[in-house]
Amino acid sequence: MTALAAGTRAPEVELKTLDGKKFSLAEALGRGPVVLAFFKVSCPTCQYTLPFLERLYQAYQGKGVTLVGVSQNDAKETTAFCKEFKLRGRIQLPMPTG
């Protein structure tokens, strides 16, 4: 994956949330800075890091900063992961295409 140069606009991303709603990167960027954390539930580094990101989510919620976890797993696996690691913040799933 190629990194974007500083100052480059991110491509449009639309994802489905665990509760079936739509997340739009463009809409979120309109409200302020956005951090997307991509993860896989079987990744030990992700298992270690996401609880810290959850704390940041809770600390910055309502302050114009959007933190979003983007799961590479299906809804069932992601929901179980969130329960196990006590994640209550915003977790997205890849939007199905086609």
N, C-alpha and C positions, 0 to 999 in steps of 0.2 A: 504494500500500500504506500502510495506516495504522500508525503506530508505536504500540507499547504504552507506556502510562504507567509510570513507575518504580514498582516494587512489584506490577505486574500479572503474574499467572501466565501464562506462555506457553501457547499452545494445544498439544495433543498432536501430535507429529510422529513418524511412523515412516517410515524410509527403508531402502532396500536398499543394502548396501555393494557395492563392486566385486567382492568375493569371495563375494557371494550371501547374506551374513548380514543380520540385521535390526538396525537402530539405532533405539532408542526414546529420544526426548528426555526423557520422564519418568524412565526408568531412569537415564540419564546425570545428570540433575539430582539424583537421589538420592545420587549419589557426590560431587557438588560442582558448582562453577561450570562453565558450558558456553558456548563461543563457537562459533556457526555462521557460517561465511563462505560466502555464496552467490556462485557465479561461473559464467562462461561462458568456454569455452576461447578464443574469438576476441576476448575483451575485453583490450585492452592494459593497463589498470589492474590487472586480475586477474593477468595474466602477470607483472607487476611485484611485486604484493603477496603472492601465494601462497608464493613461496620464503621470505619473512620469516615468514609464518604457520607454515610447515614448521619453521623453526628454533624458534619458540615451542613447537610441538607436541613437538619432540624435547627441549627444555629442561624442559617441564612434564609429560612422560609419567611416569605413576606417582606424581604429586604431588597428585592429586585434582582437577586441572583438565582438562576435555575440550575439545579444539579439533577441529572437524570442518569439512571443506570439502564444500559441497553443490553438485554440478555440475548445470547446466541442460542438459548434453549427454548423449548416449547413452554406454554403457559403452566402446565402441570409441574414440570421440573423447576421452573422459576418460582412458582408459588411455594413449593416445598422448601426451596433454598431461602426464600425471604422469611419464612416461619422459623427455620432452623437458626438463622443468623439474626433474627429479630429486626429485620429491615422493614420499616413502615413508610419510607419515602417513596418517591416516584420511580417506578421501574417500568420500562417499556419493553415491548417485544418487536422484533422485525415485522414490518407490515407485509403481509402476503402479496405477491405480485401475480398477475394473470388470473 
